[in-house]
Amino acid sequence: RLYATSVVVIRTDIGFVVAADSGLSDNSGEPLPKLTCKVFTANNIVTWGYGGLMGALGFDPASELRRLINNPDLTVVGKRIQDAITPLLAEQAERLRASAPGKFELLLGENDIFQVFVVSGKRAILQGYRVKIGQNKTVIVAMSGVIDCVPGRPTCQIGKIIRIGEDAEIVRFLAAHPVAAQQFSSYAEFAKFLVGLEVDASPKTVRLPIDVVEVTSKAIVWKQTKPECDVRAEKAEAKR
């Protein structure tokens, strides 16, 4: 598997809710004992996070993304991310081709090497990145696609679900239970449940606890979070 991550973003009637697991794996896919945060905030306006193979190769995109995501205009943010992350991912993919050719071949099979999401109260975007081989046999990383969810548009109705990383169990459940959201007291609980399906299926790589945050046009409210993701700790890290 290329991902030890499961993140769900759901559009609500007042914004979005995000739920994420806490698992972390090394480059061989072996689970690491420490927990990790997969959801971050910026200026109490924007929530963001990422998933993919690259976190296991010494590439820490959080510091780079934290510098880029400081604008409530997600069109601007999305372009900044694309311009900054693409060359960094290409460098990491070259290293992967040399150090782990088997996994590199999996990437060439149209598996995203990296996914990043950014959510404000008024919009959610998800970018995927894939690896290709150019004519001169150099590694090329380009966007595989963008999911753009703007409330009020037909493609972003209340209940719209965006997924990152491990989602096989989520896909199966939603296909079998298309109106399951109605059984939950809130979309936050529903998002947590969906991530929990992947935890149950892959408990070594997709792990508890599950962090849940609600994003509206007025504020960001953590519904559930672990100490490692305390906002005060995040602010301290950002100052380093």
Disulfide bonds with the S-S distance in Angstrom:
Cys37-Cys229 2.02
Cys149-Cys156 1.82
